[in-house]
Amino acid sequence: MTDAFHIDVPHTDGTLAVIALSGEFDITAAPAVRARALELIANGHPDLIADLSGVTFCDSSGLGALIGIWRCAKDVDGSLTLAAIPDRLGRLLSVTGMDTFLPDHPSAEAALAARRGNRTSA
């Protein structure tokens, strides 16, 4: 049985948005995640935090979507930060070297706090 996939946007503030994912982030979910993230970027939120705390599985399609989102955000001087990365996805990011490009935090709250800290020190 597969976990139903959900996309939520629990926080937007200026250029920043949190996109919370839950369920299996696979070939069927990846296009919807990418589309929603690109919509957020187009609507003035190029700095994204992907809250992965609810992701139960991620395949190469999910990884590809994250890389595509990172590139699109970067193209408009935005960013992608990952939060609460599941162990298996963390290993996949490490093996591919993407962990050097995608900053991460233990939770969405920690990522938001870090972004707020950057905003006040910049």
Phi, psi and omega in degrees: 000136180263151176279130176300139183264137180228144174238128178228152175238087186281350185208130167224141180202107181061235181278355188260141173215145173257129174245114184262127182246143176213145182103202182271115181268086187231196185300332179277330182271331187305314180298323180292321179295313180300314181299316181293319179295318179294327175296316177298316179299313180296333181269018174093016178240070183283348178260105186251144169244120177264109178275109184258014185299333181263003181283123181264342181201142175218125177256189183296334176292320176295316177299316179299321178296317179298317179296317178297319178295316178302314180297316180296319178296316180299323180299336179247028180060032176258196183207162172231124176242138179260144179229139176056056182289125175297150185308312184296321177291323177301318178294319179297318177296320180294314181298323181276350181083001181289342178296341178280342181258332185253106178295152180221158179221158183291340180207164176296324179297318178294321178294318177297317179297319178295319178295319179295322177297319178296322182294321182280336181267350182274000000 
